[in-house]
């Protein structure tokens, strides 16, 4: 059942799928930068070289944005996962005896 998925699990799934897609984009941009650098080394005209350099700088800026966005998403997923860590430590910490009120009970025989 879909409603049985906890919030932290859903957040982790979304974060992992988001980081996968940004990784693909990062590799694509790195490949574009490599192609532009090859074009730069083959270029002879100074105007063409300057244009290629500005394109490389723009690609490097986009690459840096994707990398920081990916690390931010991973940090948010870890923070959401860490919020639930302390709850499991409290389970079973109180012992109940015969006089502890549990509320109304009904027994069917």
C-alpha positions in Angstrom: 0.0 0.0 0.0 1.4 3.4 -1.0 0.3 5.1 2.3 2.6 2.7 4.2 5.7 4.5 2.9 7.2 6.7 5.6 8.0 10.3 4.9 11.8 9.8 5.3 11.7 6.9 2.9 9.8 9.0 0.3 12.3 11.8 0.8 15.2 9.5 0.4 13.7 8.1 -2.8 13.1 11.5 -4.2 16.6 12.7 -3.3 18.3 9.6 -4.8 16.3 10.0 -8.1 17.2 13.7 -8.2 20.8 13.1 -7.6 20.9 10.4 -10.4 19.4 12.8 -12.9 21.8 15.6 -11.9 24.7 13.2 -12.2 23.8 12.5 -15.8 23.6 16.2 -16.4 27.0 16.7 -14.8 28.6 14.1 -17.0 27.0 15.7 -20.1 28.3 19.1 -19.2 31.7 17.7 -18.5 31.7 16.1 -22.0 30.6 19.5 -23.5 33.4 21.2 -21.7 35.9 18.7 -23.1 34.6 19.2 -26.6 34.8 23.0 -26.3 38.4 22.7 -25.0 39.2 20.6 -28.1 37.6 23.3 -30.3 39.6 25.9 -28.4 42.9 24.2 -29.1 42.0 23.8 -32.8 40.7 27.4 -33.2 43.0 29.9 -35.0 41.1 33.2 -34.8 41.3 35.2 -31.5 37.6 36.1 -31.7 36.6 32.5 -32.1 38.9 31.5 -29.1 37.3 34.2 -26.9 33.8 33.0 -27.8 34.8 29.4 -27.0 36.4 30.5 -23.7 33.2 32.3 -22.7 31.1 29.2 -23.5 33.5 27.1 -21.4 33.1 29.5 -18.5 29.3 29.4 -18.8 29.4 25.6 -18.8 31.7 25.5 -15.8 29.2 27.8 -14.0 26.3 25.4 -14.8 28.4 22.5 -13.7 29.2 24.1 -10.3 25.5 24.9 -9.8 24.5 21.3 -10.5 27.1 20.0 -8.1 26.1 22.3 -5.2 22.4 21.4 -5.9 23.1 17.7 -5.7 25.1 18.0 -2.4 22.3 20.2 -0.9 19.6 17.6 -1.8 21.7 14.8 -0.3 22.2 16.9 2.9 18.5 17.5 3.2 17.7 13.8 2.8 20.2 12.9 5.6 18.7 15.6 7.9 15.2 14.2 7.3 16.5 10.7 8.0 18.3 11.8 11.2 15.1 13.3 12.6 13.7 9.9 13.4 16.8 8.4 15.0 16.0 9.2 18.6 12.5 7.8 18.6 13.6 4.2 18.4 15.8 4.6 21.5 12.7 5.5 23.6 10.7 2.3 22.8 10.5 0.0 25.8 12.1 2.4 28.3 9.1 2.3 30.7 8.1 -0.8 32.6 4.5 -1.2 33.4 3.2 -3.0 36.5 -0.1 -4.3 37.7 -1.2 -0.8 39.0 -0.5 1.1 35.8 -3.6 2.3 34.1 -3.9 1.3 30.5 -7.5 2.4 29.9 -10.6 0.3 29.6 -10.1 -3.3 28.4 -12.7 -5.7 27.2 -12.2 -9.5 27.0 -14.3 -11.6 24.7 -14.5 -15.3 25.6 
